[in-house]
Amino acid sequence: MASSVVGSLVVRLSAHTAAFSKGLKRARKTTGAFVTGVAKRFGGMFKKMLLSATVAATGIAVLVKRQMAMIDTTTKTAVKLGIATKELSRWHYAAKLSGLATTTFDMALQRMV
């Protein structure tokens, strides 16, 4: 199929964009103010969340350190007494239930052995 040009059309388009540009600038200012406000609010919230996470992580680290020290003490005491660590832990639990401190129980148990 052969193509041929039937005619041509020239369109000249002009627009008055002053009002549009002015509205666009106003929209940019409003959007910029909104973004700045959101950044300030969320920035403060992010700092609070970061602080909370740091405090929580520190608390967990202290808890783990204390637990590790307790495990170490229990293991050393079990070795000294010649009984299994699991069994000594059970005895410690029973001592706590009866209101006896584990250190007091350990001393009494050492004197018995």
Buried (B, 14 or more C-beta within 10 A) or exposed (E): EEEEEEEEEEEEEEEEEEEEEEEEEEEEEEEEEEEEEEEEEEEEEEEEEEEEEEEEEEEEEEEEEEEEEEEEEBEEBBEEBEBEBEEBBEBBEEBEEEEEEBEEBBEEBEEEE
